[in-house]
Amino acid sequence: MLLAVLLLLWLSAKPLLYAHYQQSSAYFAADGKLLSLRLAADQRYRLRVPLADIAPALQQATLLYEDRQFYRHVGVDISAVGRAFWQGVIKGGRRQGASTLTMQLARLRFGLNTASVSGKLQQLAYALYLERHFSKEQILEAYFNYVPYGGNIEGVAAASLIYFGKEAQRLTLAEALALSVIPQNPNQRSPLSTQGAQQLELARQRLTALWLAEYSPTEQGSSQQELAQRLSLPLNYYQRTDLAYTAPHFINQLQAQGLSGGRFYTSLQYGLQQQMQQGVTAYLRRNADKGFSNASVLLVKRSTMQVQAWIGSADFYNAAIAGQVDGVTALRSPGSALKPFVYALALQQGIIHPQSLLTDLPRRYGSFNPENFDRQFAGPISATEALINSRNVPAVQLQAGLNKPDFYHWLKQAQVPLPQNAEHYGLALVLGGMEISMQQLVQLYAMLANGGSWQALQWQAETDAMPATRQTLLTPEAAFLTLDMLRQHAKPQAGLLSELTDSAPVAWKTGTSYAFRDAWSVALSGDYVLAVWLGNFDGSSNPNLVGLTAAGPLLFELLALLPRDKAAEQRLFSAADKLNLKQVELCSRSGELPNKYCPQTRPGWFIPGVSPIKVSDVHRAVPVYRATGLRACSHQPPQTELKVFEFWPSDIARAYQLSGLVLTPPQYQHACSGTALAAQQAPQIRSPQHNLTYQLGKNAQQQKIALQASFDGAVTRAHWFIDSRYLGAVAPGETLFWQGEAGEFQLRVVDDLGGVASQRLRVQ
């Protein structure tokens, strides 16, 4: 029978050594520390390891204990089999083992029952079969990958990680000796139980004596006696419950990406992960009285997009906060955290430059009337100030002006999930009227520092990482200018402390979702992008969940944990020579190129050929009577003198007046028939919006459409027309209400200085 089986196997094709070999999933940090070891599908701990990654001492000790003739026999040790047969069968004494490592591998690989004589014969045949097709090194490697080490632990790689918290190539001699004796009796010598650990230590000491008799000390400066003393010291064994379980949300995400079954060396920085987790815990503990109980954090290395730290929740095991929900991947409202990208698109499309003057004044967009967080209006404000102060109305105004792409389609290009059509979100997109995950938000912010190039996150160590997916979504100039604007956002620590500390320059933004459900803060500093979220996974509201005061302080506490790289900091906020950017002096009041009457200037960036730069006409010299201080129709020295006044558009002038600032020229002393100056600024229709279709409501009040426009500062009266019909006259700053009707019309406004503006209006 043996000969028949042997012949059949001898003629068979080469077998697969690892057919149906199911591996556990082992995840390591960038520095090699174990993050997590997950069970294989059959609920066993099992990892494949190449022979070169197994400590030589473990190989030598195993051969010394199990199979000294391994490299000299053909898979079966005939002399050992003969001794075992004579002792156990002929003489009826204690049974002796005669299995070679190859025979043990045959039993494990092919699932043989070797308790019977026929099973033993099969084992012998399969051992010869393996030896015919595989080298000794391949057989020894497979043995170490299959052999049991107690409980549900198989293979030396899993045993080394579980019992000693290290990989097999880093085992000490004492640890190698311990692992070498377990497979001979894994049930009784398993360190998973107290009794098993005791039996293991006794067996290890017996093997230690054999080792000392066989090998001279190899450790420099060690004598035989010193080595024996060290090897006699008891070992400390870890249990399966001691296995690392760091960054569980991150590991779950890797598994969701299909990274399971084997070893994975990730980009996660173990030290930063631990420090940030501790920082989050401490911050929440200090602010528990404010109702803060949960937070999420994502840290990414911007230049490579590798994840450095990932905290999905404050406590993975806390059911009260739904701790197993991953706040890094969960979809939440971003509040104002998306505003920088509306500004970036406006810069790219030539709508603004960083010092452009925007109007933070009441506006109507159909039935949508955006308000600011503080329910106040700041009036005229530069684009940079509007962004860093997170003013809602200017942001909505900019979103309304975007085209090719608009904000909705740009977000879709950036792989932000928007399941509804553009009309569903409307102009509320920039205010957080949608949902986005933290990882998607970090990818958008990283783009600002990566020259407008969107890149996917990288999970694995640099040597294992796949090439990053890249997509250019912003021009490098628009990306840099937006980053530079965000850099001017003052840090939470103000005053003398900020001046005395050498803190890293940071570009950052906050966000607060509707009804105070989410508090966000995102920063770019050096080569890092860091995002922080505070809130509740059940969506409950908390008035303390404000981005600036809740998430902002935690953001800067965590930023302080990052290693400083001043070269990276300088590169981040320095405009590259290749960028199409220029810096010029701009009029401080208007944000435009100064005319000769502008009293004060400041440097500002613009994109040549793109940015809307013109010479300011806000400051104008007008003749004033010396005696009365009233305005003259023409300059008549010496009765009159020229004085400089500010001629703002009507909506801005009205805002200044409401705040107590009178900047406009005095009234004319006499009527100036035929001598009025032409308007220097054409009217601009503010309401209705040119790209909106207006829906008529059911009652008469809902059918009225507000007509509003901004006029040159010298205008005193304006007239509204719908097609050829005259609707009425208004003074600058006033609103005219038209009783709407269905159709498509030409809307026109004409001011008393000859300025004209018109647009198409659709009403349903």
Helices and strands as residue ranges (DSSP letters): H 2-11, E 25-28, E 34-38, E 45-46, G 51-53, H 56-66, H 78-85, I 86-90, H 101-110, H 117-133, H 136-146, E 153-154, H 156-164, G 168-170, H 173-181, H 194-214, H 224-232, G 240-242, H 248-256, E 262-265, H 270-286, G 288-290, E 295-301, E 306-311, G 319-321, G 335-338, H 339-348, E 357-360, E 379-382, H 383-388, H 392-401, H 407-413, H 422-425, G 426-431, H 438-449, E 453-455, E 470-472, H 476-487, H 496-500, E 507-512, G 514-516, E 518-525, E 528-535, I 547-551, H 552-559, H 566-572, E 582-587, E 601-606, E 619-625, E 640-646, H 650-658, E 684-687, E 693-694, G 701-703, E 704-710, E 718-722, E 725-730, E 736-739, E 743-751, E 756-763
